[in-house]
Amino acid sequence: MSSTTLPNGTVQVAYNASLFASGGTQPYTWSVTSGALPPGISLSASTGALSGTPSQAGGFSFTVQVK
């Protein structure tokens, strides 16, 4: 399963989005494998949650892997 688009964020407004996985053996570990998250946004390695307050506008491309 893959997601190609996440909800847009707004500079200086709190952002939250969740990535999901199924199958395999839990617990899952999430990581960014290419590109970069927007400044101010972090990925929870244990839950797949993207959260924070973006500090820069623009389009950001990144790849997230779950193991």
N, C-alpha and C positions, 0 to 999 in steps of 0.2 A: 504494500500500500504506500502511496506517496501523495503528498500535498504539493501542489505547485504554486499556490497563492495563499497568502495569509491576509487577514484584515489589515487595512492601512492604519497606521498610527498618526498621531498629531504631535508636533514638537511641543514639549513641555506639558503633555497630558499623559497621565498614567496609562500604560498599555499592558494587556494580559491576553495571551492566546495559549492554547494547549495543543500539543502534538500527540497523536495517538498511535499505538502499535498493537498488533494482536498476533497470537501464535508464539512459538518459541518458548523459552523458559524464562520466567521472571525471577529476580528483578531485572528490569531493563536498565541500560546505561545509555544516556543520550550525549552526543557530542557534535560540535561543528567540525566538519572535515574539510570544507573549502569555503572560500569567501569569508565574509565577516558580518557579524550582527551589527545592526545600527548602533551608533554610540548611545550608551545609556540603557541598552537592552541586554539582558543576560538569559542564558538557558540553564534551567535546572537539570543537572545530569541525572537525577533520580526520578523526576516526574515528567520531563519533557515540556515543562511550562516555560514560555517566553514571557518575561515581565520586566518592568522598569519604566523609566520616563525617557523617551527619545529626545536627544538634544540636537539632532541634525535632520533636516529634510532631505528627501531624495529617494531614489530607488536603491535597494540593497539586495544583492543576490548571494545566497549562501546555501550550503548543503549540510543537512543534519543526518547523522547516522544513529541508529539504535542497535545495540547489541544485547 
